[in-house]
Amino acid sequence: KVAIESSSANIILLHNHPSGNSEPSNEDISLTRKLVEAGKLLEIQVFDHLIIAGNSYTSLVEKRVI
């Protein structure tokens, strides 16, 4: 909502996994792909989706999900 209201051209998604495992779940991957497609319709590019867990993170760009 904020990205649309502020006319953002690009966004980076970020969320945490309190479990300590930064690997994306199937739900994370599915939602990311849906948000990338929605972003295309709105002309908002999703640069990355980062999952933070403890002292580690996973980039869905590096995992080639995006």
C-alpha positions in Angstrom: 0.0 0.0 0.0 2.8 2.4 0.9 4.6 1.7 -2.3 1.5 2.6 -4.4 0.6 5.7 -2.3 4.1 7.0 -2.6 4.4 6.2 -6.3 7.4 4.0 -5.7 9.2 2.6 -8.8 11.0 -0.1 -6.9 10.7 -2.0 -3.6 12.6 -4.6 -1.6 10.5 -7.0 0.4 11.8 -8.1 3.8 10.5 -10.3 6.6 11.9 -12.4 9.4 11.8 -16.1 10.3 11.9 -16.3 14.1 12.7 -20.0 13.8 16.3 -19.0 12.9 16.1 -20.7 9.5 16.4 -18.1 6.7 15.5 -20.6 3.9 12.3 -19.6 2.1 9.2 -21.7 2.6 7.0 -22.7 -0.3 4.6 -20.0 0.8 7.4 -17.4 0.8 8.3 -18.3 -2.8 4.6 -18.4 -4.0 3.9 -15.0 -2.4 7.0 -13.5 -3.8 6.2 -14.6 -7.3 2.6 -13.2 -6.9 4.0 -9.9 -5.7 6.5 -9.7 -8.6 3.6 -10.2 -11.0 1.4 -7.6 -9.2 4.4 -5.2 -9.3 4.7 -5.6 -13.0 1.0 -4.6 -13.4 1.6 -1.5 -11.2 5.0 -0.7 -12.7 6.7 -1.3 -9.4 9.8 -3.5 -9.7 10.6 -5.9 -6.9 14.4 -5.7 -6.5 14.6 -8.5 -3.9 12.9 -10.3 -1.1 15.1 -10.8 1.9 14.4 -13.3 4.7 16.2 -12.5 8.0 16.8 -15.2 10.6 19.1 -14.6 13.5 22.5 -13.5 12.1 21.8 -14.8 8.6 19.6 -13.9 5.6 18.5 -15.3 2.3 18.0 -13.3 -0.9 15.4 -14.6 -3.2 17.3 -12.9 -6.1 20.3 -15.0 -5.2 18.1 -18.1 -5.0 16.9 -17.1 -8.5 13.2 -17.0 -7.4 13.0 -13.4 -8.7 
